Amino acid sequence: MSFTRQSILFIGGLDISVDETMLYHTFVEFPLSYIKIAKDRNTGVSLGYGFIGFKNYSKAEEAMIKLNNKIVRNKKIRISWFDKDKKKNKK
């Protein structure tokens, strides 16, 4: 299945104890395709951010509007569109 970048959200500000299951329960009302939390290669500890893929743009937009700045594990999460091209430009 291919995803447009508009159907992928970047989730920042995550507490290191937040895992994919917790994020799933936070976003459960939306049709998700995947959840991925970035982790340190050596330790496996969360890097405090992740990505959530949605089945369509409108649901991703709705989730961003509704859940941006939500408190998860005593930390405010930040949600924005994932920009794959921006990542390439940093390298």
PDB file as gemmi writes it, atoms N, CA and C in Angstrom:
CRYST1    1.000    1.000    1.000  90.00  90.00  90.00 P 1                      
ATOM      1  N   MET A   1       0.845  -1.177   0.000  1.00  0.00           N  
ATOM      2  CA  MET A   1       0.000   0.000   0.000  1.00  0.00           C  
ATOM      3  C   MET A   1       0.888   1.237   0.000  1.00  0.00           C  
ATOM      4  N   SER A   2       0.616   2.206  -0.853  1.00  0.00           N  
ATOM      5  CA  SER A   2       1.430   3.414  -0.879  1.00  0.00           C  
ATOM      6  C   SER A   2       0.699   4.527  -0.134  1.00  0.00           C  
ATOM      7  N   PHE A   3       1.476   5.436   0.419  1.00  0.00           N  
ATOM      8  CA  PHE A   3       0.915   6.532   1.183  1.00  0.00           C  
ATOM      9  C   PHE A   3       1.389   7.841   0.584  1.00  0.00           C  
ATOM     10  N   THR A   4       0.495   8.806   0.519  1.00  0.00           N  
ATOM     11  CA  THR A   4       0.937  10.142   0.171  1.00  0.00           C  
ATOM     12  C   THR A   4       1.474  10.767   1.435  1.00  0.00           C  
ATOM     13  N   ARG A   5       2.373  11.716   1.285  1.00  0.00           N  
ATOM     14  CA  ARG A   5       2.937  12.288   2.496  1.00  0.00           C  
ATOM     15  C   ARG A   5       1.867  13.008   3.313  1.00  0.00           C  
ATOM     16  N   GLN A   6       0.781  13.432   2.687  1.00  0.00           N  
ATOM     17  CA  GLN A   6      -0.292  14.092   3.412  1.00  0.00           C  
ATOM     18  C   GLN A   6      -1.059  13.144   4.329  1.00  0.00           C  
ATOM     19  N   SER A   7      -0.876  11.849   4.160  1.00  0.00           N  
ATOM     20  CA  SER A   7      -1.581  10.916   5.029  1.00  0.00           C  
ATOM     21  C   SER A   7      -0.702  10.439   6.186  1.00  0.00           C  
ATOM     22  N   ILE A   8       0.493  11.054   6.323  1.00  0.00           N  
ATOM     23  CA  ILE A   8       1.407  10.678   7.403  1.00  0.00           C  
ATOM     24  C   ILE A   8       1.635  11.875   8.306  1.00  0.00           C  
ATOM     25  N   LEU A   9       1.424  11.668   9.601  1.00  0.00           N  
ATOM     26  CA  LEU A   9       1.655  12.723  10.575  1.00  0.00           C  
ATOM     27  C   LEU A   9       2.906  12.443  11.387  1.00  0.00           C  
ATOM     28  N   PHE A  10       3.616  13.494  11.711  1.00  0.00           N  
ATOM     29  CA  PHE A  10       4.763  13.444  12.612  1.00  0.00           C  
ATOM     30  C   PHE A  10       4.225  13.741  14.004  1.00  0.00           C  
ATOM     31  N   ILE A  11       4.592  12.912  14.976  1.00  0.00           N  
ATOM     32  CA  ILE A  11       4.156  13.109  16.358  1.00  0.00           C  
ATOM     33  C   ILE A  11       5.405  13.373  17.197  1.00  0.00           C  
ATOM     34  N   GLY A  12       5.526  14.553  17.760  1.00  0.00           N  
ATOM     35  CA  GLY A  12       6.685  14.912  18.557  1.00  0.00           C  
ATOM     36  C   GLY A  12       6.296  15.149  20.005  1.00  0.00           C  
ATOM     37  N   GLY A  13       7.311  15.287  20.843  1.00  0.00           N  
ATOM     38  CA  GLY A  13       7.074  15.566  22.251  1.00  0.00           C  
ATOM     39  C   GLY A  13       6.626  14.363  23.060  1.00  0.00           C  
ATOM     40  N   LEU A  14       6.887  13.160  22.546  1.00  0.00           N  
ATOM     41  CA  LEU A  14       6.449  11.953  23.248  1.00  0.00           C  
ATOM     42  C   LEU A  14       7.339  11.660  24.460  1.00  0.00           C  
ATOM     43  N   ASP A  15       6.718  11.280  25.542  1.00  0.00           N  
ATOM     44  CA  ASP A  15       7.457  10.765  26.687  1.00  0.00           C  
ATOM     45  C   ASP A  15       8.112   9.456  26.245  1.00  0.00           C  
ATOM     46  N   ILE A  16       9.310   9.165  26.754  1.00  0.00           N  
ATOM     47  CA  ILE A  16      10.005   7.956  26.296  1.00  0.00           C  
ATOM     48  C   ILE A  16       9.293   6.668  26.683  1.00  0.00           C  
ATOM     49  N   SER A  17       8.327   6.757  27.619  1.00  0.00           N  
ATOM     50  CA  SER A  17       7.580   5.558  28.005  1.00  0.00           C  
ATOM     51  C   SER A  17       6.404   5.260  27.077  1.00  0.00           C  
ATOM     52  N   VAL A  18       6.082   6.182  26.175  1.00  0.00           N  
ATOM     53  CA  VAL A  18       4.962   5.979  25.251  1.00  0.00           C  
ATOM     54  C   VAL A  18       5.374   4.973  24.183  1.00  0.00           C  
ATOM     55  N   ASP A  19       4.521   3.969  23.984  1.00  0.00           N  
ATOM     56  CA  ASP A  19       4.791   2.962  22.960  1.00  0.00           C  
ATOM     57  C   ASP A  19       3.695   2.996  21.897  1.00  0.00           C  
ATOM     58  N   GLU A  20       3.821   2.133  20.905  1.00  0.00           N  
ATOM     59  CA  GLU A  20       2.863   2.112  19.799  1.00  0.00           C  
ATOM     60  C   GLU A  20       1.444   1.814  20.276  1.00  0.00           C  
ATOM     61  N   THR A  21       1.305   0.953  21.271  1.00  0.00           N  
ATOM     62  CA  THR A  21      -0.030   0.613  21.787  1.00  0.00           C  
ATOM     63  C   THR A  21      -0.699   1.831  22.408  1.00  0.00           C  
ATOM     64  N   MET A  22       0.042   2.620  23.158  1.00  0.00           N  
ATOM     65  CA  MET A  22      -0.521   3.832  23.760  1.00  0.00           C  
ATOM     66  C   MET A  22      -0.948   4.824  22.687  1.00  0.00           C  
ATOM     67  N   LEU A  23      -0.113   4.976  21.654  1.00  0.00           N  
ATOM     68  CA  LEU A  23      -0.497   5.877  20.563  1.00  0.00           C  
ATOM     69  C   LEU A  23      -1.718   5.355  19.820  1.00  0.00           C  
ATOM     70  N   TYR A  24      -1.778   4.052  19.634  1.00  0.00           N  
ATOM     71  CA  TYR A  24      -2.950   3.466  18.984  1.00  0.00           C  
ATOM     72  C   TYR A  24      -4.214   3.842  19.753  1.00  0.00           C  
ATOM     73  N   HIS A  25      -4.185   3.701  21.075  1.00  0.00           N  
ATOM     74  CA  HIS A  25      -5.362   4.021  21.888  1.00  0.00           C  
ATOM     75  C   HIS A  25      -5.687   5.511  21.868  1.00  0.00           C  
ATOM     76  N   THR A  26      -4.685   6.359  21.691  1.00  0.00           N  
ATOM     77  CA  THR A  26      -4.913   7.794  21.577  1.00  0.00           C  
ATOM     78  C   THR A  26      -5.612   8.135  20.268  1.00  0.00           C  
ATOM     79  N   PHE A  27      -5.260   7.424  19.194  1.00  0.00           N  
ATOM     80  CA  PHE A  27      -5.774   7.708  17.855  1.00  0.00           C  
ATOM     81  C   PHE A  27      -6.814   6.692  17.375  1.00  0.00           C  
ATOM     82  N   VAL A  28      -7.332   5.867  18.278  1.00  0.00           N  
ATOM     83  CA  VAL A  28      -8.172   4.726  17.911  1.00  0.00           C  
ATOM     84  C   VAL A  28      -9.416   5.097  17.086  1.00  0.00           C  
ATOM     85  N   GLU A  29      -9.933   6.294  17.235  1.00  0.00           N  
ATOM     86  CA  GLU A  29     -11.149   6.665  16.499  1.00  0.00           C  
ATOM     87  C   GLU A  29     -10.900   6.949  15.016  1.00  0.00           C  
ATOM     88  N   PHE A  30      -9.638   6.968  14.623  1.00  0.00           N  
ATOM     89  CA  PHE A  30      -9.275   7.260  13.230  1.00  0.00           C  
ATOM     90  C   PHE A  30      -8.771   5.994  12.535  1.00  0.00           C  
ATOM     91  N   PRO A  31      -9.047   5.857  11.233  1.00  0.00           N  
ATOM     92  CA  PRO A  31      -8.585   4.669  10.495  1.00  0.00           C  
ATOM     93  C   PRO A  31      -7.075   4.742  10.221  1.00  0.00           C  
ATOM     94  N   LEU A  32      -6.305   4.035  11.024  1.00  0.00           N  
ATOM     95  CA  LEU A  32      -4.847   4.070  10.932  1.00  0.00           C  
ATOM     96  C   LEU A  32      -4.313   2.979  10.025  1.00  0.00           C  
ATOM     97  N   SER A  33      -3.184   3.264   9.393  1.00  0.00           N  
ATOM     98  CA  SER A  33      -2.481   2.266   8.589  1.00  0.00           C  
ATOM     99  C   SER A  33      -1.280   1.706   9.337  1.00  0.00           C  
ATOM    100  N   TYR A  34      -0.593   2.577  10.072  1.00  0.00           N  
ATOM    101  CA  TYR A  34       0.553   2.117  10.863  1.00  0.00           C  
ATOM    102  C   TYR A  34       0.945   3.158  11.894  1.00  0.00           C  
ATOM    103  N   ILE A  35       1.705   2.716  12.887  1.00  0.00           N  
ATOM    104  CA  ILE A  35       2.288   3.583  13.904  1.00  0.00           C  
ATOM    105  C   ILE A  35       3.737   3.147  14.068  1.00  0.00           C  
ATOM    106  N   LYS A  36       4.638   4.124  14.086  1.00  0.00           N  
ATOM    107  CA  LYS A  36       6.058   3.825  14.257  1.00  0.00           C  
ATOM    108  C   LYS A  36       6.677   4.869  15.177  1.00  0.00           C  
ATOM    109  N   ILE A  37       7.262   4.421  16.289  1.00  0.00           N  
ATOM    110  CA  ILE A  37       7.991   5.309  17.184  1.00  0.00           C  
ATOM    111  C   ILE A  37       9.476   5.145  16.886  1.00  0.00           C  
ATOM    112  N   ALA A  38      10.168   6.263  16.702  1.00  0.00           N  
ATOM    113  CA  ALA A  38      11.610   6.232  16.434  1.00  0.00           C  
ATOM    114  C   ALA A  38      12.344   5.838  17.714  1.00  0.00           C  
ATOM    115  N   LYS A  39      13.302   4.920  17.563  1.00  0.00           N  
ATOM    116  CA  LYS A  39      14.063   4.426  18.722  1.00  0.00           C  
ATOM    117  C   LYS A  39      15.552   4.443  18.423  1.00  0.00           C  
ATOM    118  N   ASP A  40      16.341   4.619  19.472  1.00  0.00           N  
ATOM    119  CA  ASP A  40      17.791   4.567  19.363  1.00  0.00           C  
ATOM    120  C   ASP A  40      18.201   3.178  18.890  1.00  0.00           C  
ATOM    121  N   ARG A  41      19.076   3.109  17.918  1.00  0.00           N  
ATOM    122  CA  ARG A  41      19.496   1.813  17.355  1.00  0.00           C  
ATOM    123  C   ARG A  41      20.196   0.932  18.379  1.00  0.00           C  
ATOM    124  N   ASN A  42      20.975   1.537  19.244  1.00  0.00           N  
ATOM    125  CA  ASN A  42      21.766   0.758  20.204  1.00  0.00           C  
ATOM    126  C   ASN A  42      20.998   0.368  21.449  1.00  0.00           C  
ATOM    127  N   THR A  43      20.187   1.293  21.972  1.00  0.00           N  
ATOM    128  CA  THR A  43      19.515   1.029  23.253  1.00  0.00           C  
ATOM    129  C   THR A  43      18.055   0.622  23.104  1.00  0.00           C  
ATOM    130  N   GLY A  44      17.439   0.965  21.982  1.00  0.00           N  
ATOM    131  CA  GLY A  44      16.024   0.671  21.792  1.00  0.00           C  
ATOM    132  C   GLY A  44      15.108   1.642  22.528  1.00  0.00           C  
ATOM    133  N   VAL A  45      15.682   2.692  23.124  1.00  0.00           N  
ATOM    134  CA  VAL A  45      14.903   3.685  23.862  1.00  0.00           C  
ATOM    135  C   VAL A  45      14.277   4.669  22.874  1.00  0.00           C  
ATOM    136  N   SER A  46      13.043   5.053  23.157  1.00  0.00           N  
ATOM    137  CA  SER A  46      12.336   6.006  22.305  1.00  0.00           C  
ATOM    138  C   SER A  46      13.120   7.299  22.171  1.00  0.00           C  
ATOM    139  N   LEU A  47      13.073   7.889  20.971  1.00  0.00           N  
ATOM    140  CA  LEU A  47      13.697   9.179  20.721  1.00  0.00           C  
ATOM    141  C   LEU A  47      12.709  10.330  20.932  1.00  0.00           C  
ATOM    142  N   GLY A  48      11.491  10.009  21.361  1.00  0.00           N  
ATOM    143  CA  GLY A  48      10.511  11.043  21.685  1.00  0.00           C  
ATOM    144  C   GLY A  48       9.680  11.530  20.517  1.00  0.00           C  
ATOM    145  N   TYR A  49       9.730  10.803  19.397  1.00  0.00           N  
ATOM    146  CA  TYR A  49       8.884  11.165  18.273  1.00  0.00           C  
ATOM    147  C   TYR A  49       8.515   9.917  17.482  1.00  0.00           C  
ATOM    148  N   GLY A  50       7.519  10.067  16.629  1.00  0.00           N  
ATOM    149  CA  GLY A  50       7.088   8.941  15.816  1.00  0.00           C  
ATOM    150  C   GLY A  50       6.254   9.409  14.633  1.00  0.00           C  
ATOM    151  N   PHE A  51       5.683   8.439  13.943  1.00  0.00           N  
ATOM    152  CA  PHE A  51       4.915   8.695  12.726  1.00  0.00           C  
ATOM    153  C   PHE A  51       3.660   7.842  12.747  1.00  0.00           C  
ATOM    154  N   ILE A  52       2.571   8.417  12.263  1.00  0.00           N  
ATOM    155  CA  ILE A  52       1.314   7.679  12.166  1.00  0.00           C  
ATOM    156  C   ILE A  52       0.794   7.837  10.745  1.00  0.00           C  
ATOM    157  N   GLY A  53       0.531   6.714  10.100  1.00  0.00           N  
ATOM    158  CA  GLY A  53      -0.047   6.708   8.757  1.00  0.00           C  
ATOM    159  C   GLY A  53      -1.551   6.514   8.844  1.00  0.00           C  
ATOM    160  N   PHE A  54      -2.265   7.245   8.036  1.00  0.00           N  
ATOM    161  CA  PHE A  54      -3.724   7.174   8.004  1.00  0.00           C  
ATOM    162  C   PHE A  54      -4.185   6.658   6.656  1.00  0.00           C  
ATOM    163  N   LYS A  55      -5.371   6.108   6.629  1.00  0.00           N  
ATOM    164  CA  LYS A  55      -5.899   5.555   5.391  1.00  0.00           C  
ATOM    165  C   LYS A  55      -6.344   6.638   4.419  1.00  0.00           C  
ATOM    166  N   ASN A  56      -6.589   7.859   4.927  1.00  0.00           N  
ATOM    167  CA  ASN A  56      -6.915   8.948   4.013  1.00  0.00           C  
ATOM    168  C   ASN A  56      -6.564  10.303   4.615  1.00  0.00           C  
ATOM    169  N   TYR A  57      -6.413  11.260   3.741  1.00  0.00           N  
ATOM    170  CA  TYR A  57      -5.983  12.600   4.111  1.00  0.00           C  
ATOM    171  C   TYR A  57      -6.923  13.260   5.110  1.00  0.00           C  
ATOM    172  N   SER A  58      -8.223  13.180   4.851  1.00  0.00           N  
ATOM    173  CA  SER A  58      -9.179  13.905   5.699  1.00  0.00           C  
ATOM    174  C   SER A  58      -9.152  13.415   7.140  1.00  0.00           C  
ATOM    175  N   LYS A  59      -8.961  12.122   7.341  1.00  0.00           N  
ATOM    176  CA  LYS A  59      -8.887  11.593   8.711  1.00  0.00           C  
ATOM    177  C   LYS A  59      -7.581  11.999   9.391  1.00  0.00           C  
ATOM    178  N   ALA A  60      -6.498  12.082   8.629  1.00  0.00           N  
ATOM    179  CA  ALA A  60      -5.230  12.554   9.189  1.00  0.00           C  
ATOM    180  C   ALA A  60      -5.377  14.009   9.627  1.00  0.00           C  
ATOM    181  N   GLU A  61      -6.000  14.820   8.778  1.00  0.00           N  
ATOM    182  CA  GLU A  61      -6.210  16.223   9.106  1.00  0.00           C  
ATOM    183  C   GLU A  61      -7.095  16.368  10.344  1.00  0.00           C  
ATOM    184  N   GLU A  62      -8.161  15.585  10.411  1.00  0.00           N  
ATOM    185  CA  GLU A  62      -9.069  15.612  11.555  1.00  0.00           C  
ATOM    186  C   GLU A  62      -8.336  15.228  12.846  1.00  0.00           C  
ATOM    187  N   ALA A  63      -7.506  14.196  12.774  1.00  0.00           N  
ATOM    188  CA  ALA A  63      -6.740  13.763  13.954  1.00  0.00           C  
ATOM    189  C   ALA A  63      -5.779  14.850  14.403  1.00  0.00           C  
ATOM    190  N   MET A  64      -5.122  15.501  13.448  1.00  0.00           N  
ATOM    191  CA  MET A  64      -4.172  16.553  13.790  1.00  0.00           C  
ATOM    192  C   MET A  64      -4.884  17.706  14.503  1.00  0.00           C  
ATOM    193  N   ILE A  65      -6.004  18.111  13.986  1.00  0.00           N  
ATOM    194  CA  ILE A  65      -6.761  19.217  14.583  1.00  0.00           C  
ATOM    195  C   ILE A  65      -7.258  18.839  15.979  1.00  0.00           C  
ATOM    196  N   LYS A  66      -7.781  17.652  16.109  1.00  0.00           N  
ATOM    197  CA  LYS A  66      -8.387  17.235  17.376  1.00  0.00           C  
ATOM    198  C   LYS A  66      -7.351  16.908  18.455  1.00  0.00           C  
ATOM    199  N   LEU A  67      -6.212  16.314  18.077  1.00  0.00           N  
ATOM    200  CA  LEU A  67      -5.292  15.781  19.083  1.00  0.00           C  
ATOM    201  C   LEU A  67      -3.984  16.559  19.260  1.00  0.00           C  
ATOM    202  N   ASN A  68      -3.736  17.571  18.432  1.00  0.00           N  
ATOM    203  CA  ASN A  68      -2.522  18.368  18.609  1.00  0.00           C  
ATOM    204  C   ASN A  68      -2.558  19.024  19.989  1.00  0.00           C  
ATOM    205  N   ASN A  69      -1.465  18.960  20.711  1.00  0.00           N  
ATOM    206  CA  ASN A  69      -1.313  19.490  22.068  1.00  0.00           C  
ATOM    207  C   ASN A  69      -2.037  18.677  23.141  1.00  0.00           C  
ATOM    208  N   LYS A  70      -2.479  17.483  22.800  1.00  0.00           N  
ATOM    209  CA  LYS A  70      -3.096  16.596  23.787  1.00  0.00           C  
ATOM    210  C   LYS A  70      -2.003  16.125  24.752  1.00  0.00           C  
ATOM    211  N   ILE A  71      -2.380  15.952  26.007  1.00  0.00           N  
ATOM    212  CA  ILE A  71      -1.454  15.447  27.011  1.00  0.00           C  
ATOM    213  C   ILE A  71      -1.477  13.916  26.973  1.00  0.00           C  
ATOM    214  N   VAL A  72      -0.305  13.331  26.747  1.00  0.00           N  
ATOM    215  CA  VAL A  72      -0.140  11.873  26.754  1.00  0.00           C  
ATOM    216  C   VAL A  72       1.034  11.572  27.682  1.00  0.00           C  
ATOM    217  N   ARG A  73       0.763  10.849  28.754  1.00  0.00           N  
ATOM    218  CA  ARG A  73       1.800  10.534  29.754  1.00  0.00           C  
ATOM    219  C   ARG A  73       2.462  11.809  30.288  1.00  0.00           C  
ATOM    220  N   ASN A  74       1.630  12.783  30.644  1.00  0.00           N  
ATOM    221  CA  ASN A  74       2.078  14.044  31.257  1.00  0.00           C  
ATOM    222  C   ASN A  74       2.924  14.931  30.355  1.00  0.00           C  
ATOM    223  N   LYS A  75       2.912  14.678  29.041  1.00  0.00           N  
ATOM    224  CA  LYS A  75       3.621  15.548  28.097  1.00  0.00           C  
ATOM    225  C   LYS A  75       2.682  15.929  26.959  1.00  0.00           C  
ATOM    226  N   LYS A  76       2.811  17.157  26.499  1.00  0.00           N  
ATOM    227  CA  LYS A  76       1.988  17.649  25.402  1.00  0.00           C  
ATOM    228  C   LYS A  76       2.596  17.184  24.082  1.00  0.00           C  
ATOM    229  N   ILE A  77       1.814  16.451  23.295  1.00  0.00           N  
ATOM    230  CA  ILE A  77       2.318  15.995  22.003  1.00  0.00           C  
ATOM    231  C   ILE A  77       2.096  17.076  20.947  1.00  0.00           C  
ATOM    232  N   ARG A  78       3.024  17.110  19.984  1.00  0.00           N  
ATOM    233  CA  ARG A  78       2.932  18.052  18.872  1.00  0.00           C  
ATOM    234  C   ARG A  78       2.718  17.240  17.593  1.00  0.00           C  
ATOM    235  N   ILE A  79       1.762  17.660  16.817  1.00  0.00           N  
ATOM    236  CA  ILE A  79       1.433  16.928  15.598  1.00  0.00           C  
ATOM    237  C   ILE A  79       1.569  17.855  14.400  1.00  0.00           C  
ATOM    238  N   SER A  80       2.241  17.367  13.368  1.00  0.00           N  
ATOM    239  CA  SER A  80       2.364  18.119  12.122  1.00  0.00           C  
ATOM    240  C   SER A  80       2.413  17.130  10.961  1.00  0.00           C  
ATOM    241  N   TRP A  81       2.308  17.659   9.761  1.00  0.00           N  
ATOM    242  CA  TRP A  81       2.431  16.813   8.586  1.00  0.00           C  
ATOM    243  C   TRP A  81       3.864  16.343   8.464  1.00  0.00           C  
ATOM    244  N   PHE A  82       4.051  15.093   8.103  1.00  0.00           N  
ATOM    245  CA  PHE A  82       5.387  14.579   7.818  1.00  0.00           C  
ATOM    246  C   PHE A  82       5.746  15.000   6.408  1.00  0.00           C  
ATOM    247  N   ASP A  83       6.905  15.618   6.253  1.00  0.00           N  
ATOM    248  CA  ASP A  83       7.370  16.083   4.950  1.00  0.00           C  
ATOM    249  C   ASP A  83       8.619  15.304   4.560  1.00  0.00           C  
ATOM    250  N   LYS A  84       8.439  14.297   3.758  1.00  0.00           N  
ATOM    251  CA  LYS A  84       9.531  13.441   3.323  1.00  0.00           C  
ATOM    252  C   LYS A  84      10.618  14.228   2.584  1.00  0.00           C  
ATOM    253  N   ASP A  85      10.213  15.205   1.786  1.00  0.00           N  
ATOM    254  CA  ASP A  85      11.176  16.014   1.035  1.00  0.00           C  
ATOM    255  C   ASP A  85      12.054  16.850   1.957  1.00  0.00           C  
ATOM    256  N   LYS A  86      11.488  17.343   3.052  1.00  0.00           N  
ATOM    257  CA  LYS A  86      12.240  18.130   4.014  1.00  0.00           C  
ATOM    258  C   LYS A  86      13.338  17.270   4.636  1.00  0.00           C  
ATOM    259  N   LYS A  87      13.024  16.001   4.919  1.00  0.00           N  
ATOM    260  CA  LYS A  87      13.998  15.076   5.491  1.00  0.00           C  
ATOM    261  C   LYS A  87      15.173  14.885   4.515  1.00  0.00           C  
ATOM    262  N   LYS A  88      14.888  14.739   3.235  1.00  0.00           N  
ATOM    263  CA  LYS A  88      15.937  14.561   2.221  1.00  0.00           C  
ATOM    264  C   LYS A  88      16.849  15.777   2.158  1.00  0.00           C  
ATOM    265  N   ASN A  89      16.288  16.964   2.283  1.00  0.00           N  
ATOM    266  CA  ASN A  89      17.067  18.200   2.192  1.00  0.00           C  
ATOM    267  C   ASN A  89      18.029  18.375   3.356  1.00  0.00           C  
ATOM    268  N   LYS A  90      17.764  17.754   4.507  1.00  0.00           N  
ATOM    269  CA  LYS A  90      18.641  17.859   5.667  1.00  0.00           C  
ATOM    270  C   LYS A  90      19.915  17.069   5.477  1.00  0.00           C  
ATOM    271  N   LYS A  91      19.900  16.040   4.603  1.00  0.00           N  
ATOM    272  CA  LYS A  91      21.064  15.163   4.438  1.00  0.00           C  
ATOM    273  C   LYS A  91      22.117  15.765   3.581  1.00  0.00           C  
TER     274      LYS A  91                                                      
END                                                                             
